[in-house]
Amino acid sequence: MLVLQLRFLLVPLLTSVMGAAQYMMQDAALMNYIDRRFLSLEKRLEKCNQDILDYVEEFRDFSKMVLSRLAGLNNYKAEVKSEVENLLTRIERAQRDIDYFGSVTDSNTCIEVHEDLVKQQLFEEAEEKKKLKLMLNASCDHMLAGIKSLKIVKKTGDKHGCWMKDPGKKHTKIYLLNGSVNNVILEFANIMTFMESNHTLKARRVTLPFAWEGTGHIIYQGFLFYHRYGSLNEIIKFNIQKRNITDQMLLPGAGRIPAYQLSPSTKIDLAIDEQGLWAIHAEPETGGNIVITKINHITMAVEHTWDTSCNSKDAEAAFMACNTLYVVYNFPSGGTSRIQCVYDVLDAVNTYEIPVLHFPKRQGSHSTIHYNPKEKQLFAWGDGSQIIYKLHTKQKV
């Protein structure tokens, strides 16, 4: 009887235990299923995040490429505009020549008209010279008569480079721009600091946003004017103290051939004299002859242009002094530099009577020669040496 009672008690208990075990197995299977679903979702979210990062990176690269191409298009647009303006100027000149030759074949009446035109042209040229004398200080009446001596201040840097003082400032700072392509200016407190053996440690480094091309840069009244590397004829005006670009311009006709055959890296050579900022370059249309342009250093606008008779063949450098261009020639293998072509924009110098002027006591070549109107000296860079030439001047005839 007792056994029967126990059997009746155990059957419900076993049934209850088996039911609970079955529920637990179902719950475990459900949890396992949920875990797998969460893992799958996490993997998909991770893949989605990675895809988004990849798309963002691709979009950044695409944006950079588009911006770069837009900048290139702007440069091309400016260059094309400059070339079109230059072409229009030359077409106008050609049209005037055609009109002149046409007048030669006309009747006597036409000849009288032609004479009137010549008188008008002479009058206009005289008026133009008056305007130029007003624009360019006519009291600047000295000319170069000889190079008295040289001083090699230091030998540092590459074969090509440029060094100078700022003739528009009262300070004694020295600026060194090493290489024909670079973007770092070294500024020294004075020439004694520059001459020290560890001079680079005491220099203030000024980094430009764009590199320069060639060695024809100039510093004037706190601004660096230079030909931008990679551009055809863009000149940048850079504030040295504030370290920013304040203006830029395109120089018509420049940048296609070197300014000097023996200094092929320099397409545009900028210069300073008593009258301010000038640009020196050569053009294929002039047969390689040098062209000089007066630039307003404040507005960065072209004031006047002159086609000179000085050829760029075998030229290594040039400089402006008192409205006059002096072109320095040498031999391709190097030798004694000499000035044998002079061009005065106001025709105040009889260039045919000027003897050839030789640079003293030195064999080699010059990368740059800049005139300092404040000190009446030449600051030159010759085969890695920084040189000062003292000048002998005389009154213009």
C-alpha positions as a printed NumPy array, in Angstrom:
array([[   0.   ,    0.   ,    0.   ],
       [   2.825,    2.345,    0.887],
       [   4.577,    1.619,   -2.384],
       [   1.472,    2.497,   -4.288],
       [   1.195,    5.804,   -2.49 ],
       [   4.826,    6.673,   -3.257],
       [   4.297,    5.875,   -6.912],
       [   1.371,    8.285,   -6.997],
       [   3.534,   11.007,   -5.386],
       [   6.602,   10.513,   -7.676],
       [   4.728,   10.599,  -10.954],
       [   3.578,   14.252,  -10.581],
       [   7.034,   15.244,   -9.296],
       [   8.866,   13.684,  -12.252],
       [   6.356,   15.225,  -14.642],
       [   6.98 ,   18.67 ,  -13.128],
       [  10.787,   18.278,  -13.299],
       [  10.736,   17.127,  -16.922],
       [   8.479,   20.077,  -17.84 ],
       [  10.86 ,   22.559,  -16.204],
       [  13.854,   21.012,  -18.005],
       [  12.028,   21.286,  -21.302],
       [  11.33 ,   25.011,  -20.693],
       [  14.969,   25.63 ,  -19.783],
       [  16.129,   23.981,  -23.005],
       [  13.728,   26.19 ,  -25.   ],
       [  14.965,   29.314,  -23.2  ],
       [  18.604,   28.4  ,  -23.887],
       [  17.859,   27.842,  -27.565],
       [  16.069,   31.208,  -27.697],
       [  19.006,   33.007,  -26.039],
       [  21.434,   31.355,  -28.412],
       [  19.335,   32.488,  -31.352],
       [  19.188,   36.066,  -30.028],
       [  22.981,   36.103,  -29.512],
       [  23.54 ,   34.991,  -33.075],
       [  21.196,   37.704,  -34.357],
       [  22.995,   40.38 ,  -32.308],
       [  26.38 ,   39.204,  -33.587],
       [  25.098,   39.361,  -37.138],
       [  23.752,   42.885,  -36.576],
       [  27.06 ,   44.005,  -35.011],
       [  29.   ,   42.676,  -38.01 ],
       [  26.652,   44.468,  -40.404],
       [  26.948,   47.72 ,  -38.42 ],
       [  30.741,   47.395,  -38.388],
       [  30.771,   46.836,  -42.172],
       [  28.417,   49.786,  -42.617],
       [  30.723,   52.041,  -40.543],
       [  33.761,   50.908,  -42.549],
       [  31.91 ,   51.557,  -45.828],
       [  31.007,   55.068,  -44.593],
       [  34.654,   55.748,  -43.666],
       [  35.778,   54.52 ,  -47.091],
       [  33.187,   56.728,  -48.817],
       [  34.257,   59.75 ,  -46.737],
       [  37.926,   59.18 ,  -47.619],
       [  37.082,   58.773,  -51.316],
       [  35.002,   61.973,  -51.187],
       [  37.899,   63.883,  -49.571],
       [  40.296,   62.675,  -52.267],
       [  37.781,   63.623,  -54.939],
       [  37.285,   67.09 ,  -53.375],
       [  41.061,   67.659,  -53.276],
       [  41.362,   66.641,  -56.915],
       [  38.482,   68.942,  -57.95 ],
       [  39.928,   71.899,  -55.985],
       [  43.369,   71.281,  -57.488],
       [  41.957,   71.204,  -61.009],
       [  39.903,   74.347,  -60.343],
       [  43.055,   76.134,  -59.15 ],
       [  44.86 ,   74.966,  -62.271],
       [  41.988,   76.216,  -64.433],
       [  42.159,   79.625,  -62.74 ],
       [  45.897,   79.819,  -63.496],
       [  45.321,   78.79 ,  -67.113],
       [  42.522,   81.36 ,  -67.382],
       [  44.793,   84.121,  -66.108],
       [  47.627,   83.054,  -68.416],
       [  45.305,   82.912,  -71.449],
       [  43.934,   86.353,  -70.583],
       [  47.482,   87.709,  -70.354],
       [  48.428,   86.161,  -73.705],
       [  45.281,   87.546,  -75.366],
       [  46.027,   91.043,  -74.05 ],
       [  49.601,   90.759,  -75.293],
       [  48.363,   89.549,  -78.69 ],
       [  45.931,   92.47 ,  -78.968],
       [  48.764,   94.916,  -78.235],
       [  50.911,   93.378,  -80.964],
       [  47.983,   93.418,  -83.421],
       [  47.556,   97.134,  -82.757],
       [  51.257,   97.685,  -83.45 ],
       [  51.025,   95.667,  -86.668],
       [  47.967,   97.648,  -87.747],
       [  49.837,  100.916,  -87.265],
       [  52.712,   99.568,  -89.39 ],
       [  50.275,   98.48 ,  -92.116],
       [  48.679,  101.934,  -92.123],
       [  52.1  ,  103.52 ,  -92.45 ],
       [  53.191,  101.376,  -95.406],
       [  49.843,  101.999,  -97.084],
       [  50.294,  105.752,  -96.804],
       [  53.688,  105.558,  -98.573],
       [  52.079,  104.438, -101.859],
       [  49.456,  107.207, -101.917],
       [  49.487,  110.523, -103.846],
       [  51.186,  113.781, -102.901],
       [  48.133,  114.754, -100.884],
       [  48.528,  111.544,  -98.95 ],
       [  52.217,  112.346,  -98.488],
       [  51.226,  115.648,  -96.896],
       [  48.858,  113.772,  -94.624],
       [  51.664,  111.376,  -93.856],
       [  53.903,  114.295,  -92.87 ],
       [  51.174,  115.551,  -90.585],
       [  50.961,  112.102,  -89.062],
       [  54.723,  112.063,  -88.536],
       [  54.532,  115.454,  -86.822],
       [  51.679,  114.171,  -84.684],
       [  53.642,  111.058,  -83.843],
       [  56.72 ,  113.1  ,  -82.896],
       [  54.551,  115.333,  -80.749],
       [  53.007,  112.309,  -79.025],
       [  56.464,  110.812,  -78.437],
       [  57.648,  114.086,  -76.9  ],
       [  54.581,  114.191,  -74.667],
       [  55.182,  110.554,  -73.694],
       [  58.779,  111.385,  -72.718],
       [  57.523,  114.273,  -70.586],
       [  55.117,  111.947,  -68.811],
       [  57.888,  109.393,  -68.269],
       [  60.183,  112.068,  -66.824],
       [  57.433,  113.045,  -64.423],
       [  56.817,  109.418,  -63.49 ],
       [  60.544,  108.672,  -63.198],
       [  62.45 ,  111.137,  -61.092],
       [  64.442,  113.13 ,  -63.668],
       [  66.805,  114.331,  -60.933],
       [  68.358,  110.852,  -60.945],
       [  71.275,  111.914,  -63.127],
       [  74.196,  109.614,  -62.33 ],
       [  75.432,  106.641,  -64.332],
       [  77.864,  103.8  ,  -63.774],
       [  81.454,  104.595,  -64.75 ],
       [  83.282,  101.62 ,  -63.245],
       [  83.363,   98.895,  -60.613],
       [  85.974,   99.88 ,  -58.024],
       [  86.355,   96.799,  -55.807],
       [  84.762,   93.664,  -54.498],
       [  84.362,   92.086,  -51.085],
       [  83.5  ,   88.411,  -50.659],
       [  81.377,   88.587,  -47.514],
       [  80.764,   84.856,  -47.116],
       [  80.543,   81.594,  -49.022],
       [  77.439,   79.676,  -48.093],
       [  74.597,   77.963,  -49.915],
       [  74.1  ,   76.499,  -53.376],
       [  75.574,   77.658,  -56.67 ],
       [  72.405,   79.674,  -57.313],
       [  70.82 ,   82.056,  -54.867],
       [  70.163,   85.645,  -53.869],
       [  71.019,   87.877,  -50.896],
       [  70.214,   91.518,  -50.175],
       [  69.26 ,   94.331,  -47.836],
       [  65.935,   96.145,  -47.996],
       [  66.768,   99.59 ,  -49.482],
       [  63.321,  100.852,  -48.516],
       [  63.866,  100.282,  -44.778],
       [  66.24 ,  101.88 ,  -42.241],
       [  67.15 ,   98.582,  -40.583],
       [  70.379,   96.679,  -41.316],
       [  68.815,   93.246,  -41.772],
       [  70.293,   90.79 ,  -44.283],
       [  68.092,   88.373,  -46.239],
       [  69.338,   85.104,  -47.757],
       [  67.297,   83.134,  -50.321],
       [  69.185,   79.962,  -51.195],
       [  68.569,   77.927,  -54.353],
       [  66.609,   78.493,  -57.54 ],
       [  63.537,   76.704,  -56.105],
       [  62.812,   77.113,  -52.393],
       [  60.286,   78.614,  -49.992],
       [  62.346,   79.579,  -46.912],
       [  63.876,   83.037,  -46.321],
       [  66.644,   83.445,  -43.73 ],
       [  66.594,   86.848,  -42.011],
       [  69.656,   88.074,  -40.067],
       [  69.807,   91.021,  -37.68 ],
       [  72.845,   92.519,  -39.452],
       [  75.774,   91.633,  -41.671],
       [  78.001,   90.693,  -38.692],
       [  75.486,   88.051,  -37.589],
       [  75.331,   86.786,  -41.157],
       [  79.123,   86.447,  -41.331],
       [  79.345,   84.246,  -38.199],
       [  80.161,   80.579,  -38.734],
       [  76.936,   79.367,  -37.071],
       [  74.86 ,   82.042,  -38.755],
       [  71.932,   79.751,  -39.644],
       [  71.235,   79.131,  -35.941],
       [  70.692,   82.873,  -35.382],
       [  68.539,   83.434,  -38.453],
       [  64.803,   84.004,  -38.401],
       [  63.158,   81.563,  -40.787],
       [  60.244,   82.817,  -42.862],
       [  58.329,   80.154,  -44.792],
       [  56.484,   81.211,  -47.939],
       [  53.107,   79.697,  -48.91 ],
       [  54.427,   79.152,  -52.457],
       [  57.989,   78.464,  -53.589],
       [  59.943,   80.875,  -55.762],
       [  61.403,   80.15 ,  -59.195],
       [  64.814,   81.381,  -60.311],
       [  66.885,   83.917,  -58.384],
       [  65.337,   87.188,  -59.52 ],
       [  63.491,   88.118,  -56.321],
       [  63.774,   91.432,  -54.505],
       [  62.85 ,   92.812,  -51.067],
       [  61.556,   96.377,  -50.876],
       [  59.787,   98.28 ,  -48.069],
       [  59.137,   95.119,  -46.081],
       [  57.75 ,   93.084,  -48.973],
       [  59.262,   90.221,  -50.949],
       [  58.456,   90.299,  -54.67 ],
       [  59.091,   86.995,  -56.437],
       [  58.183,   84.807,  -59.434],
       [  55.94 ,   81.977,  -58.212],
       [  57.29 ,   78.501,  -58.973],
       [  55.205,   76.547,  -61.489],
       [  53.479,   79.619,  -62.93 ],
       [  54.237,   81.217,  -66.28 ],
       [  54.489,   84.844,  -65.195],
       [  52.837,   85.314,  -61.785],
       [  54.595,   87.765,  -59.458],
       [  53.695,   87.567,  -55.766],
       [  53.928,   90.361,  -53.203],
       [  54.578,   88.867,  -49.739],
       [  54.583,   90.744,  -46.413],
       [  57.646,   89.43 ,  -44.556],
       [  56.607,   90.536,  -41.053],
       [  52.938,   89.503,  -41.259],
       [  53.865,   86.398,  -43.313],
       [  51.011,   86.636,  -45.783],
       [  50.436,   87.366,  -49.477],
       [  49.109,   90.888,  -49.99 ],
       [  48.879,   91.002,  -53.793],
       [  49.891,   89.344,  -57.064],
       [  49.996,   90.143,  -60.766],
       [  50.675,   88.589,  -64.172],
       [  53.512,   90.128,  -66.188],
       [  52.428,   90.204,  -69.879],
       [  54.799,   88.477,  -72.323],
       [  57.153,   87.129,  -69.643],
       [  58.039,   83.62 ,  -68.534],
       [  58.387,   81.783,  -71.846],
       [  62.176,   81.99 ,  -72.181],
       [  64.942,   82.757,  -69.661],
       [  65.766,   86.384,  -69.008],
       [  69.457,   85.474,  -69.442],
       [  70.812,   82.573,  -71.479],
       [  73.499,   81.729,  -68.884],
       [  70.966,   81.734,  -65.993],
       [  68.2  ,   79.52 ,  -67.418],
       [  66.321,   79.116,  -64.11 ],
       [  65.466,   82.838,  -64.001],
       [  62.553,   83.717,  -66.28 ],
       [  61.714,   87.005,  -64.521],
       [  64.347,   89.128,  -62.797],
       [  62.977,   91.779,  -60.443],
       [  65.064,   94.853,  -59.642],
       [  65.034,   97.958,  -57.466],
       [  66.613,  101.344,  -58.161],
       [  65.973,  104.951,  -57.125],
       [  62.601,  104.816,  -58.944],
       [  61.235,  101.646,  -57.327],
       [  60.323,   98.236,  -58.758],
       [  61.255,   96.932,  -62.229],
       [  60.912,   93.594,  -64.029],
       [  63.495,   92.309,  -66.524],
       [  62.7  ,   89.47 ,  -68.933],
       [  63.103,   88.335,  -72.545],
       [  60.52 ,   87.539,  -75.225],
       [  60.69 ,   85.336,  -78.346],
       [  58.972,   88.096,  -80.365],
       [  61.88 ,   90.477,  -79.683],
       [  64.43 ,   87.954,  -80.937],
       [  65.528,   87.207,  -77.401],
       [  66.182,   90.869,  -76.629],
       [  65.575,   91.982,  -73.07 ],
       [  62.362,   93.795,  -72.129],
       [  62.081,   96.001,  -69.039],
       [  58.83 ,   96.927,  -67.304],
       [  58.207,   99.558,  -64.642],
       [  55.831,   98.227,  -61.974],
       [  54.018,  100.214,  -59.301],
       [  55.064,   98.309,  -56.173],
       [  51.966,   99.479,  -54.263],
       [  49.221,   98.673,  -56.791],
       [  51.161,   95.929,  -58.651],
       [  50.189,   97.539,  -61.963],
       [  52.347,   97.909,  -65.092],
       [  53.279,  101.56 ,  -65.637],
       [  55.362,  101.298,  -68.833],
       [  57.323,   98.777,  -70.924],
       [  60.466,   99.22 ,  -73.054],
       [  61.892,   96.862,  -75.702],
       [  65.674,   97.193,  -75.4  ],
       [  68.47 ,   96.443,  -77.856],
       [  70.291,   94.255,  -75.3  ],
       [  70.276,   90.576,  -76.199],
       [  69.889,   87.793,  -73.633],
       [  72.427,   85.569,  -75.446],
       [  75.524,   85.025,  -73.252],
       [  73.965,   87.248,  -70.568],
       [  74.136,   86.01 ,  -66.967],
       [  72.49 ,   88.857,  -65.026],
       [  71.375,   92.483,  -65.156],
       [  70.409,   95.305,  -62.813],
       [  68.69 ,   98.7  ,  -62.896],
       [  70.328,  101.875,  -61.581],
       [  68.959,  105.388,  -62.005],
       [  66.495,  104.48 ,  -64.832],
       [  69.23 ,  102.577,  -66.687],
       [  69.558,   98.872,  -67.463],
       [  73.044,   97.331,  -67.222],
       [  73.36 ,   93.828,  -68.713],
       [  76.2  ,   91.566,  -67.531],
       [  77.676,   89.068,  -70.007],
       [  80.064,   86.137,  -69.593],
       [  81.271,   82.99 ,  -71.324],
       [  79.294,   79.719,  -71.066],
       [  82.263,   78.074,  -69.314],
       [  82.687,   81.028,  -66.93 ],
       [  85.188,   83.838,  -66.96 ],
       [  85.423,   87.567,  -66.334],
       [  81.968,   89.127,  -66.155],
       [  81.523,   92.354,  -68.088],
       [  78.874,   95.005,  -68.726],
       [  78.639,   95.619,  -72.464],
       [  75.041,   96.671,  -73.055],
       [  73.38 ,   99.684,  -71.427],
       [  69.857,  101.006,  -71.992],
       [  68.576,  104.272,  -70.516],
       [  64.755,  104.492,  -70.619],
       [  64.883,  108.319,  -70.823],
       [  67.605,  108.426,  -73.546],
       [  69.781,  110.501,  -71.212],
       [  72.823,  108.284,  -71.808],
       [  74.694,  107.882,  -75.084],
       [  75.107,  104.132,  -74.78 ],
       [  77.418,  103.906,  -77.801],
       [  80.128,  105.892,  -76.006],
       [  80.116,  103.756,  -72.841],
       [  83.154,  101.437,  -72.655],
       [  82.875,   97.78 ,  -71.643],
       [  83.04 ,   97.584,  -67.829],
       [  84.728,   94.506,  -66.322],
       [  84.12 ,   93.087,  -62.863],
       [  87.477,   93.081,  -60.997],
       [  89.736,   90.255,  -59.762],
       [  87.37 ,   87.368,  -60.178],
       [  86.817,   84.428,  -62.519],
       [  83.459,   82.659,  -62.431],
       [  79.82 ,   83.487,  -62.996],
       [  76.988,   85.311,  -61.251],
       [  73.604,   83.888,  -60.361],
       [  72.213,   87.329,  -59.45 ],
       [  73.355,   90.931,  -59.278],
       [  71.125,   93.457,  -57.5  ],
       [  71.694,   97.188,  -57.129],
       [  71.072,   98.754,  -53.717],
       [  70.134,  102.422,  -54.355],
       [  70.502,  103.314,  -50.68 ],
       [  74.136,  102.184,  -50.41 ],
       [  75.046,  102.588,  -54.115],
       [  76.475,   99.054,  -54.166],
       [  75.864,   95.768,  -55.968],
       [  74.865,   92.693,  -53.958],
       [  75.846,   89.64 ,  -56.033],
       [  75.762,   85.853,  -55.696],
       [  78.645,   84.172,  -57.516],
       [  79.131,   80.382,  -57.43 ],
       [  77.829,   80.186,  -53.851],
       [  79.68 ,   83.312,  -52.638],
       [  77.948,   86.433,  -51.388],
       [  79.743,   89.456,  -52.862],
       [  79.505,   93.246,  -52.56 ],
       [  80.781,   95.423,  -55.426],
       [  81.501,   99.103,  -54.842],
       [  80.701,  101.385,  -57.76 ],
       [  82.202,  104.441,  -59.371],
       [  79.596,  106.778,  -60.878],
       [  79.589,  109.953,  -62.898],
       [  77.113,  112.548,  -64.156],
       [  74.957,  111.616,  -67.122],
       [  75.929,  113.547,  -70.24 ]])
